[in-house]
C-alpha cells in the first residue's frame, strides 16, 4: 500500500491529497472521471440531492459529508473493473441441456492476486476471483445442475465455498473432499442449485479472516422456479479494506469494491418502477454492518428464500454472511442517500445516492 495512513481516522485527517478527508466536495463540483450511460453529471454533491448551502468548506469541514479530497476518485481502468458496471452485472454462465432435461450451467472462475486502487493513490494487494472485488455475481435457477471450474492462478492456496445445500465434498473447505486448491491447481465444484434465494461464495482457507478481507468473495443468486416480478435489479456487496493488515479494523468501507463511488455517480432509477437490491454483507473485522435508505421504505426478504416480505422498513442490520433482498418503489423525483447507519462506516466510504428520474 502506498501512503502512510495507519488508522481509520487517519483517512479522515491526513494532510496529503491521496486519502479521505472530512472536507466535502463543494456543491456543484463535478467528479474527476467520465460517467457511464445514465449517470449523473453533478458528482452527487449539488442540487436537490445534498440540500447543501453551496458554502465553501470551513476549516473543520464535514458540513456536507465526507468524500475523497477534492472530489478525486480511483482509476477504474487500472483496477480492471468498475463498480458502476458491476452493480447490474449478472453472470449466467454457459448453459446446455443434460440427458435428464435439466439445465446444466457452467462457469470458469480464476483466482489471481491483483493490486487495486481503493482510494486515490492508495493501492491494496487484493486476492480476487476473476481479478475484481467483489467477484462476479453468479446467477442460476433452482434445480439447475451447476459446474464451477475453479482455477487457482494466485500465489496462495484457495477454495470456493458456496452458501447453499450441497454434498460435503463440494463444500470448498480444507481437509474435506478436494480440500485446498494449491497454486497452479484447479477443481470443478459440481452440485444442484438449491435452495432458491440470495447466497454468497468465498474462500474458506485459513487464516479465513485474511482471505475474506483481501477480497475473496462474491454473490450467488438462485432464482425461484417461477422467477420474481420484473424489476430494475442490482447487487450491493458490503465490505471493507484493512489497509494496515493488523486485523483490528478497516480503514475503508464500500459497496461493490470502491468507497464513495455511488456518491460521485448516483444510481439512476425510474420513479414508481420496482427496484430490487440483492444486499450481501461480507464485512470482516467488524461485527455488524447495516443498510439505510433515506426518505423511502422497502420490503425486506431475509436470504430471499421466501417470496413473502418479512418486514417493511428503511434500515436493516446484518452480521457477516447475512444477506437479503430489498424491494422499493420511489414515488418522488430527486436524490436519496443510502449508507451504513454506522456513522464511521459512512464517513469512510460506505455511502451513495439514488437519483430518481421520470420513466
N, C-alpha and C positions, 0 to 999 in steps of 0.2 A: 504494500500500500504506500502511495506517496503521501507527503504531508506529515504533520506531527500531531494530529489530533489524537488524544488519549482517553477522553471521557465523553459521555453523552453531551453534557453541557458545553464541552469544548467545541462541538459542532455549531453551537449557537453563539459562542462568544469569541472564537478565534479571530485574530485580526486580519488574517490573509483573505484573499478573494476566492479561495478554492473550496470553501466549505459552506455550511449553513450559516445563516445569520438571523438575528432577531429583527433586523431592519427589513421592512417589507419592500416588495417591488412597488414603486409608486403607481398610483392609479393611472390607467391608460397606457402604461408602457407595455410594449409587445414582447413576446417571448423571443428567444435567441435564434430559433430554428424554424424550418418550414412547418406547414400544417398539413395534415392528411385531409382527404376529401371530407367535408362536413365538419371540420374543426373550427373552433372559434378563432377570431383574429385579434382578440384584445388581451390575450395572455391570462384570462380568467381573473384579472385584478380590477378592472374598471367596470363601469356600467352598473346595471341592477344587481349583478351577482355579488359584489362586495359591499355595496351600500356605504362605501368609504367616502370621506370628505374630499379626497384628492389632495390633502395636505402633504407636503414633503415629510419624510420620516424624521422624527426628532432624535435626540442623542440616545434615548433609551430604546426607541424603535418598538416594533411589535404591535402597533395600533391596528394594523390591517391583517396581522397574522404573519407567521414565518414563511419563508421561501428561500430558495438559493439566492445568494448575494447577487444583487443587481439583475435578477431575473435570468441568470445564466442557467444552462442546462447541460446534460451529458451528450456525448457523441453516440447516437444510436447506430450509426454506420460502423463505428469501431466495435461496438458491442455485438453487432450481428443480429440484433433483434430490436423491435420497437414495441413498447407496451401498448401503444395506441392501436397497433395491429393485433397483438396477442389478445386483446380484450374480447374480440368477436371471432377468434380463430378456433375452429374445431377440427381435429384430425380424425377422419372417419376410417383411416386405414385403407387397405386394398381388400376388396370383397370377392368372394366366389361362393358357389353353392356346393355343399357337401353331399355325399351319397344319400344321406338321410333327409335331404331337402333343406337343412338348416343353413343359415348364412355363416360362412367362415370369414372372419375378419382378421387381417394380419398387419403388423407394424414392424419396422426395424427402428430401434432406439439405441443411440450411441452415447456412451458416457465419455466425456472429454473434459480435460482441465482447460479453463479459459479465463483470462483476465478480462474483467469488465469494469467500466467506469460507472460507479454507483452514485457519485456526486461530482460536480465539476472539479477535475484534477485529482480525484480520489479513485484509485483503481484497486479492485478487490480480486484476489486469486480464487475464483469460483471453481467448484466441481459441478458439472452440469449434465443434464440429459439433453442431448441434441444441441449443445452449445448455447443454451439460453436458461434464464432464471425468471419464472419457473419453467419447467419442462413443458412439452406440448400437451394440450388438452386432448386426451384420447376419448373417443365417443363411440358408443355402440348401442345395441338394443337388447333388452333382456332375452335370454335364450340363445344368443349368438355364441358360436364357438370362437374363442379368441386365441391367437398365437402371437406372442410378443417376442421377437428375436432381439435379445439384448447383447450388444457388442461393447466390450469394455476397452476403450482406447485411452483411458486415463492411466496415470501412473500409480493409481491407488486401487485397492480391491473394492468392489461394489456389488450390490444386488438391486433388484426391483421387487419391492414388497407392495402388493396391491391390497387395499382395503376392499373387502367383499367376502364371498363364500367360495372356497376352492379347496382342493386337496392339500394336505400338509406339505407334500414335496414340491408344490408350486408356490409356496408362501414367501420365498425370497429372503430367508433368514439363515444365518450361519449354522452349519452342522446338521441341517435338516434338508433332505433331498439333495439337489445340486449344491446348495450352500453358497459360499462365496464365489464370485466370478472374478478371478485374478486378472491383472493387466494382460491384454492380448488374448483373453479367452472370450467365449460367448456362450449363451444358453438361450433356449426358446421356452418361455413360460406358456403353457397351454392349459386353458380352463374355460368353463362356461361363464357367461356374463350373468351374474346374479348376486344380490337382489337388485332390482331397479332402484335408482337413486343417484345421489351425488356422492362420489367417493374420491379417493386420492391415492397416489402411489409415492413411494420414497425409498431411498436406500436404507438398508437395515444392518449395515456393517458398523461395528464399534470402532472408535467411540461414536455412538449414534448421534449424539448432540452435534458433534463437529460435522458429520456428513450431512445432516439436515441444514445446519447453519451455513454451510458452504454453498448450498443451492440445489441439493439432490431431492427434488420433489416436483410433483405436477398433479393435475386434476384428471379424474377418471369418471366419466358420466355414463351411466347405463339408463337409457330411456325406457319408460314403461312400454309394454307391447302396443298399446294404442296411441303412444305419444302423448305430448302435452299440448294444450291450446297454443296456436301460433302467437309468437311474441318476438320482440327485439331482445335477443339473448346475448348475455355477456358473462365472462368469467372474471372473478376477482379473487386472487390468492394473496392473503395477508401474511407478511413475513418481515424479517429484519436482517440487518447486517452487523455482526460483531467484528468490527474492523480492527480491533486490538487483539482478537483471538485469546482473550483472557477467560472466556466462558462465563463472564459475570454480568452480561447485559449487552444490549445492542446500541450502537451509535446512530443507526439509521433505521427507519421503518418505511414500509412501502406496500403497495399492492401492485402485483404484476411486474416486479423487477426494479423499478426506479422510483425514488421518492418524488413527490410533488408533480409527477408527470401530467396528471389529470387536473391540476390547478392551472398549469400553463396551457393545456389544451383540454377544455371541458368536454365531457362526453355528451354528444348531441343526441337527444331523444325527441320523439314527437308527442305533442300533447294528446292525452287520453289513450295513447297506444300502450298495450300491455308490455311492460319491461320485466324481463326475468333475469335475475342475477344469481349465478352459481357462486356462492360465497364459501371459501375454504380458509381455515386458519391453520398454518403450519409454523407459526412463530416459535422460535427456540429461545431459551434463556429468560423468558417472561412467562408467568403462569397463565395469564389470560390475555385475550385481545377482544376487540368489540367493533361493531359497525353501527353508525348512527347516521340517519338521513334527516336533513333539515326540512321542516315545513310540509312534510308528507308522511304517510304511514304505508306500511307494506304488509302483505300476508306472508307469513313465515312457515316454511315446511322443513323441520329439522331432518337432516340427512336425505331429504327428498324421497323417503321410502313409503310415504303415504301421499295420496292425492288430495287429502283434505288439509286445509290450513290449520296449524296448531295455535296461531297467535296473530293478532293484528297489532302492530307496534311500529315504533320508529327506531328501536335500539335492540340489538342482540349482543350477548356476551358469550364468547367461545373459548374453550380450552384448546390446547394443541390437538389437531386431528379432528376436531369437531367441524361440522360444515352444515350448510342449509341453503335452501332456495328462497330468495326474496322476490315477490311479485308486486309490482306497483304500477299505478297509472297516475301520471302527473296532470292534474286538472288545470294548472295555471302555467302561463309562459314565464320565462325568466331563468335565473341561475340558482341552483340549490346545492349547498355544500353537503358533502358526506365525508366522514372521517372516523377514526377511532375515538370513542368517548373516554379517552385517557389522554389528557392534555399534552403530556410529554411526547407520546407517540405521534400525535398530530403535528406538534411543533417540529418534530424530527423527520417529517416526510409523509406520514400516513394521513393524507387529506386530498380531496379533489372536489370537482364541481360537475354537476349535471347541467346542461343547457337545454331547456325545453323550448322547442320551436313549433310552429304550425305544421300540420301534416303536409 
